[in-house]
């Protein structure tokens, strides 16, 4: 006989309820720790295989396309090497339901398993990766895509097509002990349920929701501190560690980190700002990029006190996009389009003539001074893909820093000068000169002295996620934006 226990009513974070699916001798449980955002799932059951499944399930009803992502680990050495944990999507709560699951076994085997129809045998596509601890399962129509990684590394992806589970499904975390006499536990952290933008969305017209997040760089743990149903972009972290400055619908806001509440910054006439805004190193001034009618709705750089006021126009040639201050506050660096080429320029913070720093063919963007003022870091397409470069403040000694298969944007240098944080798009997913909204991207970290970049966050975002300097003053955290349709 196949049974499903009644859901347990308690706070389960993102999930509606939890239940034991199938026949289990030992009742399972799911516990959500709101402080850490972690889920501890304990389950029993013979297997999730052949024509039926037995497991503990923390679930939410979803419809349409979505992306499920989490970091996961088993608790203890376990009894059976084939114990299982991961994400599962099911047509129903019946033990023999059609399903698709991203599974990590106790022995490290990582696979995409699926049952095409109710009562069918389970099929499997094994990943080339073993021992994954980052698990993602995406539904896109009738295609199921499993992306798995060892934390710090890029995803390895496997997919199957023509898996019809119905529009409305049960989706969530699961654990199966593979031994009906015992229970096994797994801990899931940084759990995300993302509803992506529709394929036909129009950039800069159609927006989905935004999560303002803080990442602990050492551990990779993430915390959402604020959510809106439209577009919030590009958080700066103030040097006094009290607030994040971000753009929303062309206006700038200060988000109080203690009160967890935003206040609009008065920028007078400048209410059509893009997401290229940067705080001076002393935190007293805000450089903004405002698009005004007098400049044919093209961007120019302005300065305004952090407390608000009437912006002072600095650049006179448009478009110009603000990106960085010198540590002494005397210089601004920005991207300007002149004669059909985007290059990096600098100008006195008091105004005057601009100085061209780059002249390579292609797009140079994202310029930012190092905290010691010795270098300007930037990104450039001059060698094909978008890669990270640096140069001296006078434009000399332009040197490529990254050389890999990603399109790397917006190098941000930690206040202690030791680290570069960048946002990386997958090769082939975007044009090298473009950084669009609503893509799966990585936030990657590398030493300023060189070395292999490490993935510190797996994010659905892109444009607006991390365009501006967003390190905390202690160089331990980073602020960024992720995206999801929010009902």
LOPA-428588 format. One record per residue (C-alpha): chain; x, y, z; residue in one letter. Coordinates in steps of 0.001 Angstrom, whole numbers, plus 524288, in hexadecimal, padded with zeros to 5 digits. Each point is the difference from the previous one (the first is absolute). Layout:
N
kette_px_py_pz_rest
A_X_Y_Z_a
...
***
This chain:
487
kette_px_py_pz_rest
A_80000_80000_80000_x
A_80508_80D94_7FC7A_x
A_7FD73_80ADF_809CD_x
A_8030E_80E48_80168_x
A_7FF84_805DD_80D93_x
A_7F892_80C7E_80297_x
A_80862_80C53_7FF39_x
A_80583_80533_80C9F_x
A_7FBA0_80DE7_802CE_x
A_80B6C_8085E_80431_x
A_808E5_80A95_7FAC2_x
A_807A9_7FA5C_7F4A3_x
A_8059E_80C17_7F9B4_x
A_7FE24_7FF41_7F14E_x
A_7F80B_7F381_800BC_x
A_7F199_7FDC9_802BB_x
A_8012D_7F341_8076F_x
A_80786_7F35F_8015D_x
A_7FBB8_7F1D1_7FEC3_x
A_804B3_7F209_7FF03_x
A_7FD1F_7FAE7_7F266_x
A_7FE35_7F166_7FDDB_x
A_801ED_7F574_80A5A_x
A_8098F_8036A_80AD5_x
A_8024D_7F8E1_80CD0_x
A_805F0_80BDC_8067F_x
A_7F8EC_80D08_7FF5C_x
A_807D9_80ADB_7F9E9_x
A_800D8_80E65_8036F_x
A_803F1_80D3E_7FAB2_x
A_804BD_80AD4_808FA_x
A_80253_80DF0_7FB62_x
A_8096A_808DD_80769_x
A_7FBCE_80DE0_7FCD1_x
A_80C71_805EF_805AC_x
A_8092F_7F85F_7F71D_x
A_7F66C_7FD7A_7F4EA_x
A_80384_7F190_80086_x
A_7F6F4_7F45E_7FE4D_x
A_802EC_7F320_806DB_x
A_7F8D7_7F503_7F916_x
A_7FFA1_7F26A_8060E_x
A_7FA73_7F4E4_7F802_x
A_7FEDA_7F14D_7FF29_x
A_7FAFB_7F747_7F50A_x
A_80470_7F4BC_7F781_x
A_80372_807D8_7F3DB_x
A_7FBEF_809EB_7F5D7_x
A_8013F_7F6FB_7F453_x
A_7F90C_7F634_7F751_x
A_7F13E_8022E_80061_x
A_7FE91_806BA_80D53_x
A_8068C_808F9_809CC_x
A_80104_800D7_80EE1_x
A_80593_80C66_805EA_x
A_7FE27_80C1B_80873_x
A_7FB98_80BC0_7F81B_x
A_7FFD3_80EA3_8031E_x
A_7F76B_80536_7F535_x
A_7F9A7_80BA7_7F991_x
A_7F616_7FFFE_7F50F_x
A_8054E_806F4_7F402_x
A_7FBE0_801E2_7F205_x
A_806AF_803C7_7F369_x
A_80EBF_801B6_7FF15_x
A_808B2_8012E_80BF5_x
A_80DC0_7FDCC_80533_x
A_8030A_7F8E3_80CC8_x
A_80D87_8021E_805E8_x
A_80662_7FC15_80CDB_x
A_80C9C_7FC28_8067D_x
A_7FEBC_7F2AF_80664_x
A_80758_7F65E_80882_x
A_7FD06_7F354_806F7_x
A_80119_7FF5E_80EBF_x
A_8092E_7F53B_80491_x
A_80613_7F478_7F8B4_x
A_7F2F0_7F96D_7FD6C_x
A_7FC3B_7F1B8_7FF35_x
A_7FDAA_7FD80_7F192_x
A_808C3_805BC_7F555_x
A_7F3EC_801DE_7F78E_x
A_7F8CE_80917_80956_x
A_7FAC8_80B7A_7F834_x
A_7FD72_80E77_8016B_x
A_7FCB1_80B0A_7F6D0_x
A_7F4E8_806B0_7F8DC_x
A_7F40D_7F904_7FAD4_x
A_7F482_80461_7F786_x
A_7F3C5_7F76E_7FFBE_x
A_7F2E9_7FFD5_7F933_x
A_7F9B0_7FB2C_80C97_x
A_8030A_7FB0F_80DA6_x
A_7FD74_7F1F6_7FBCF_x
A_80BB4_7F6F9_801AB_x
A_7FFE3_7FC4D_7F18B_x
A_7FE1D_80DCC_7FAD4_x
A_806EC_8052B_7F406_x
A_80BAF_80778_80512_x
A_80D44_8060E_7FD4E_x
A_80A9D_8014E_80A3B_x
A_80DC7_80540_8016A_x
A_80638_7F5EA_808DC_x
A_80CA5_7FEF1_807AA_x
A_802B3_7F27D_805B5_x
A_80794_7FCE0_80C3C_x
A_80B52_7FACE_7F7DB_x
A_8007F_80C8F_7F7F6_x
A_7F8BA_7FB65_7F3EF_x
A_7F8C0_80BC4_7FA7F_x
A_7F51B_7FD9D_7F64E_x
A_7F39A_804FB_7F9B1_x
A_7F566_7F5DE_8025D_x
A_7F265_80020_7FA22_x
A_7F38D_7F828_7FE7F_x
A_7F913_803E3_7F389_x
A_7F260_7FB9F_803F1_x
A_7F8F8_7FACE_80BF2_x
A_8045F_7F212_802C4_x
A_80B4F_80009_7F644_x
A_80D9E_7FB6F_80389_x
A_80980_80A98_80408_x
A_80A6B_80412_7F645_x
A_80CED_806BC_802CC_x
A_80A3A_808A0_7F9A2_x
A_80C84_8005E_807EA_x
A_807E7_80C5D_80169_x
A_80E83_7FFE3_7FD5A_x
A_8015A_806A2_80D43_x
A_8002D_7F85D_80CB5_x
A_7FE0C_804F6_80DC3_x
A_7F893_80C59_7FC5C_x
A_7FC41_808F4_80B2D_x
A_7F928_80A61_7F7CA_x
A_7F3CF_7FA9D_7F977_x
A_7F70B_806D0_7F673_x
A_7F41D_7FAD9_7F8CD_x
A_7F988_80874_7F5B2_x
A_7F33D_7FD9A_7F8F6_x
A_7FEBC_806B1_7F2DE_x
A_7F3BB_7FB19_7F960_x
A_80189_7F14B_7FF00_x
A_80ECD_800AE_80125_x
A_80654_7FD1C_80D26_x
A_80DC9_80513_8022F_x
A_8089A_7FBA5_80B47_x
A_80BB7_80891_8031B_x
A_80947_7FB1A_80A6E_x
A_80CAE_8051B_80593_x
A_80A05_7FE64_80A89_x
A_7FED0_80D14_806F0_x
A_809BE_8097E_7FA23_x
A_7FF8C_7F9D8_7F282_x
A_7F71F_80294_7F43F_x
A_7F417_7F786_7FD83_x
A_80050_7F334_7F88B_x
A_7F315_7FEC0_7F8C5_x
A_7F7A2_7F469_7FBF0_x
A_7F26B_8007B_7FA13_x
A_7F4C4_7F7E9_7FAC1_x
A_7F4A8_8041A_7F75D_x
A_7F1E1_7FC11_7FDEE_x
A_7FD35_7FDEF_80E73_x
A_7F1D4_8040C_801AE_x
A_7FCE9_801B2_80E6C_x
A_7F45E_80919_7FE1A_x
A_7FFBE_80E98_80252_x
A_7FD0E_7FF15_80E9E_x
A_809EA_7F7DE_8076F_x
A_80559_7FD30_80D87_x
A_80E2B_80439_8011C_x
A_809AC_7FFDC_80B25_x
A_80ADC_7F9AE_807C7_x
A_80097_7F187_802DC_x
A_807C9_7F5CA_8077E_x
A_7FF21_7F130_7FE8C_x
A_80824_7F6F3_808AC_x
A_7FFFB_7F49F_7F63B_x
A_7FE3B_7F758_80BE2_x
A_7F274_7FF2C_8062F_x
A_805A2_7FCD9_80D54_x
A_80777_80CD2_8019C_x
A_7FE66_80E96_7FE04_x
A_809BD_8091B_7F9AB_x
A_8018D_80EB2_80118_x
A_8044F_80A96_7F6A1_x
A_801AE_80E8F_801FD_x
A_7FC1F_8094B_7F518_x
A_8047F_80E31_80023_x
A_7FED6_80BC5_7F6F1_x
A_7F352_7FA19_7FB1A_x
A_7FA11_807A7_7F4C2_x
A_7F398_7FE6E_7F81F_x
A_80108_808D8_7F421_x
A_7F56D_8030B_7F617_x
A_80775_80520_7F41F_x
A_7FBFD_80A56_7F647_x
A_7F7A4_7FB96_7F4AC_x
A_8074B_7FD4D_7F367_x
A_7F93B_80B46_7F906_x
A_802B2_80A7B_80A40_x
A_80484_80D13_7FA96_x
A_80C82_804FB_806A8_x
A_7FEBF_80D38_806CD_x
A_7F12D_7FF26_7FF01_x
A_7FC00_7F32B_8064D_x
A_80598_7FDC5_80D8C_x
A_7FEBC_7F520_809EE_x
A_80262_800CF_80EAE_x
A_80CC8_802AF_806EE_x
A_80674_7FAD0_80C4B_x
A_80A27_80850_806DC_x
A_80999_7F612_8056D_x
A_80C24_7FFAA_80873_x
A_80A4C_7F59F_7FDDB_x
A_809CE_7FBB6_80A43_x
A_80BEE_7FE4A_7F75A_x
A_80732_7F637_8089E_x
A_7F4A8_7F671_80172_x
A_7F7CD_80306_7F400_x
A_7F3E0_8015B_8087E_x
A_7F5C8_8094B_7FA8A_x
A_7F52E_807BE_8067A_x
A_7F4FA_80789_7F998_x
A_7FDFB_80CD4_8073A_x
A_7F5DE_8068C_7F74B_x
A_7F6F9_7FC32_7F4D9_x
A_7F836_80800_7F62C_x
A_7F716_7FBD6_7F4F2_x
A_806DD_80875_7F5D4_x
A_80DF2_80390_7FC83_x
A_80994_80363_80AB9_x
A_80E0F_80130_7FB47_x
A_80E3C_801EF_80381_x
A_8023E_80145_80EB2_x
A_80B50_80811_80562_x
A_8044A_7FD51_80E12_x
A_80270_80C82_807B0_x
A_80D5E_80152_806A3_x
A_7F987_801B7_80D57_x
A_7F9DA_7F269_7FE9A_x
A_7F267_8056E_80257_x
A_7F938_7FF95_7F2CE_x
A_7FF3C_7FB1C_7F214_x
A_7FD8E_809B2_7F4F2_x
A_7F843_7FAAB_7F484_x
A_7F84F_80443_7F405_x
A_7F17F_7FD6A_7FE62_x
A_7F870_80529_7F468_x
A_809EF_80AC9_7FD67_x
A_8005D_804F0_80E00_x
A_80A29_7FD4D_80A7D_x
A_7FD14_7FA6E_80D64_x
A_80789_7FDB0_80C87_x
A_7FCCB_7F312_80692_x
A_8025B_80058_80EAD_x
A_8067C_7F322_803A8_x
A_7FB65_8009B_80E1F_x
A_7F20B_8042E_7FDA2_x
A_7FEE5_7F818_7F357_x
A_7F8EC_80B41_7F98D_x
A_802B5_80915_7F463_x
A_7FFB2_80ED5_7FF0B_x
A_8005B_8074D_7F328_x
A_80BDC_808B6_7FDD2_x
A_7FC6B_80D8D_7FB16_x
A_80697_801E7_7F2D2_x
A_7F755_80B7B_7FC08_x
A_7FE41_7FFFD_7F123_x
A_8082A_7F398_7FE19_x
A_7F566_7F5AA_80067_x
A_803C5_7F84F_7F3F2_x
A_80C77_7F9E9_80531_x
A_8057A_7F34A_7FAE0_x
A_806ED_7F626_80896_x
A_80DA0_805EE_7FECA_x
A_80103_80723_80D01_x
A_80BF3_7FFE9_808C6_x
A_8033C_80514_80D9B_x
A_80C8A_80770_80265_x
A_809AB_7F8CE_808B9_x
A_7FCDA_8090D_80B5B_x
A_7F16D_7FDA9_7FE44_x
A_7FC99_80E64_7FEAE_x
A_7FCB6_800C2_7F18B_x
A_7F84E_7F80F_7F660_x
A_80392_7FFBB_7F1A2_x
A_7F3F5_7FD47_7F7BF_x
A_7FCEB_7FDC3_7F1A7_x
A_7F3B5_80765_7FC73_x
A_7F911_80035_7F2F3_x
A_7F9E9_80D40_7FD8C_x
A_7F83C_8061F_7F4EE_x
A_80A6C_80A59_7FDE4_x
A_8097B_7F512_7FC6B_x
A_7F62E_7F929_7F717_x
A_7FD3E_7F659_80AF1_x
A_80E18_7FB77_7FFF6_x
A_807C0_7FE32_80C7E_x
A_80936_809F6_80604_x
A_8075D_7FFAB_80CE6_x
A_7FB7C_80866_80B6C_x
A_80433_80148_80E25_x
A_7F6C2_80175_80B84_x
A_80262_7FFB4_80EC9_x
A_7FC96_7F2E5_8060F_x
A_7F5E3_8071B_8084C_x
A_7F975_804D5_7F384_x
A_7FF38_80CDB_7F8C7_x
A_800E2_80609_7F282_x
A_80968_7F811_7F778_x
A_80B83_806D1_7F9A8_x
A_802BB_7FC35_7F1F5_x
A_80E09_7FB73_7FDD1_x
A_800C1_7FA6F_7F242_x
A_7FB6F_8078A_7F41C_x
A_80073_7F543_7F5C8_x
A_7F5C4_7F54B_7FFA5_x
A_7FEA5_7F4E6_801E2_x
A_808D2_7FF1D_80BE3_x
A_7FE0B_7F587_80A63_x
A_805BD_801D7_80D9A_x
A_8080C_7F4AE_8058F_x
A_80A64_80427_809B3_x
A_8066D_80A06_808E0_x
A_80E63_80176_80307_x
A_802A8_7FD9B_80E88_x
A_8038D_80E4B_80219_x
A_7F338_80465_7F9B8_x
A_806C5_80823_7F596_x
A_7FCBA_7F7C1_7F419_x
A_7F475_7F8DE_7FA21_x
A_8011A_7F4EC_7F635_x
A_7F501_7FC90_7F6C9_x
A_7FC68_7F9B4_7F31E_x
A_7FD33_8090F_7F4A3_x
A_7FB9E_7FD75_7F22A_x
A_80796_8089B_7F6AB_x
A_800ED_7FDF1_7F146_x
A_7F8A1_7F30E_800DA_x
A_8094E_7F9E5_809CE_x
A_7FE9A_7FE24_80EA8_x
A_80C34_80392_80791_x
A_803BF_80378_80DDF_x
A_80218_80E30_8038D_x
A_8037C_80772_80C2A_x
A_7FC88_80DC6_803F6_x
A_80256_808BF_80BB1_x
A_7F522_7FF0F_80A0F_x
A_7FF12_80ECC_7FE7C_x
A_7FD75_7FEC3_7F176_x
A_80838_80411_7F455_x
A_805CE_7F8DB_7F473_x
A_7FEC1_7F145_7FF71_x
A_80C08_7F772_7FE2F_x
A_7FF12_7F3D4_7F7AD_x
A_80695_7F42E_80650_x
A_7FD01_7F4F2_7F676_x
A_7FF70_7FFAD_7F13A_x
A_7FED9_7F189_7FC95_x
A_7F594_7FBF6_7F652_x
A_7F40F_7FA84_806D7_x
A_7F970_80293_80D0B_x
A_807B3_80453_80C02_x
A_7F757_80166_80C05_x
A_7FEC2_7FE80_80EB6_x
A_80BBB_80827_8042F_x
A_80345_80061_80E7D_x
A_80BBE_804CB_807D1_x
A_806E7_7F6EA_80962_x
A_7FF64_8050A_80E1E_x
A_80E6C_803A2_7FFAB_x
A_7FDFA_807E4_7F382_x
A_80AA9_7F8B0_7F8A7_x
A_7F751_7F99B_7F5CA_x
A_7F351_80152_7F8AD_x
A_7F942_7F300_7FD91_x
A_7F679_7FE9D_7F4AC_x
A_7F9FA_7F631_7F69B_x
A_80299_7FF81_7F163_x
A_7FC40_7F825_7F3DC_x
A_80CAE_80346_7F8EC_x
A_80494_7F1BD_7FFFA_x
A_7F2D0_7F9E9_7FCB5_x
A_7F842_7FC84_80C30_x
A_7FDC3_80A40_80A7A_x
A_80B8C_7FEDC_80947_x
A_80584_80744_80BB8_x
A_80B5E_8096C_7FDF8_x
A_8075D_80A0F_807D7_x
A_80848_80BF5_7FD0E_x
A_80734_80AEA_806B5_x
A_7F7DF_80C4A_802DE_x
A_80626_806C7_7F42D_x
A_7FB7B_7F4E1_7F6FC_x
A_80D4B_7F985_7FEB2_x
A_8036F_7F1A2_8020E_x
A_7F2D5_7FA89_7FBC8_x
A_800A2_7F1C0_8042E_x
A_7F63B_7F4E8_7FEB9_x
A_7FCA4_7F98E_80D15_x
A_7F66A_7F52A_7FC5C_x
A_80074_7F6F5_7F44F_x
A_7F573_7F59A_800CC_x
A_7F3A7_7FB74_7F944_x
A_7F6E8_809AF_806A6_x
A_7FBD1_80DDC_7FD13_x
A_804D1_8071B_80C26_x
A_7FA80_80D38_803EB_x
A_8016F_80A85_80A51_x
A_80C2E_7FD16_8080E_x
A_7FDF9_804F4_80DD5_x
A_80BD7_800E1_808E4_x
A_7FE41_7FD0C_80E76_x
A_8030B_80B42_8095C_x
A_80BEC_7F895_8050F_x
A_804F4_7FF0F_7F1F8_x
A_80149_7F12C_80047_x
A_7F49E_7FB58_7F7B5_x
A_7F8F2_8022A_7F32A_x
A_7F188_7FCD7_7FF37_x
A_7FA2E_7FEED_7F25A_x
A_7F38E_7FB83_7F966_x
A_801C5_7F566_7F5B6_x
A_7F6F7_7FC51_7F4D6_x
A_80149_7F2F7_7F914_x
A_806B6_80007_7F2CE_x
A_7F5CE_7FE99_7F561_x
A_7F518_80459_80903_x
A_8020F_80E6D_7FCEE_x
A_80771_8087B_7F686_x
A_80D07_803F7_805B5_x
A_7FC5D_80E6E_7FFCA_x
A_7F2D9_7FDE4_806B5_x
A_7FC26_7FDF3_80E35_x
A_7F153_7FD99_7FF3E_x
A_7F595_7FDFD_80A35_x
A_7FB31_7F2C7_804A2_x
A_80AA6_7F633_7FD5C_x
A_8067A_7F5BE_8086C_x
A_80CE4_8062B_803FE_x
A_80AF2_7FDD1_809AB_x
A_805DF_8094A_809CF_x
A_80E62_7FC75_7FFF9_x
A_80B36_80398_808F1_x
A_80E87_80065_7FD1E_x
A_80BFA_805A3_806DD_x
A_8051A_80CE1_7FAC8_x
A_80D36_7F933_7FF53_x
A_7FA5F_7F67B_7F606_x
A_7FAD3_7F21F_7FFF3_x
A_7F421_7F820_7FC10_x
A_7F2E7_806A1_802BB_x
A_7F700_7F8DD_8097F_x
A_7F130_7FFF4_7FEEA_x
A_7FA50_80598_80C84_x
A_7F1C5_8014B_7FBA9_x
A_7F75A_7F996_7F5BA_x
A_7F652_80AA0_7FC4B_x
A_7F478_8027D_7F714_x
A_8022D_80E3D_7FC69_x
A_80972_80781_7F75E_x
A_7FD9C_80E44_7FCCD_x
A_7FEE1_8070D_80CFD_x
A_80521_7F4B4_8081F_x
A_80D57_805A0_80317_x
A_802EA_80B83_7F6FD_x
A_805ED_808A5_80A8D_x
A_809B8_7FE97_80B55_x
A_7F88A_7F85E_80A52_x
A_809E5_7FAC3_809D4_x
A_7FD8F_801E9_80E7D_x
A_80A3A_80890_806CF_x
A_805EF_7F41E_806D0_x
A_80211_7F8D3_7F309_x
A_7F830_7F464_8050D_x
A_7F2EE_8019B_7F90B_x
A_7FA85_8043E_7F302_x
A_7F28E_8056D_7FC9C_x
A_7F950_7FC2B_7F35F_x
A_7F2C2_7FE3F_7F978_x
A_7F9A0_7F358_7FB7F_x
A_7F352_7FF3B_7F862_x
A_7F371_7F827_7FFEA_x
A_7F1D3_80218_7FC58_x
A_7F953_8031D_80CDA_x
A_7F159_7FE15_8016E_x
***
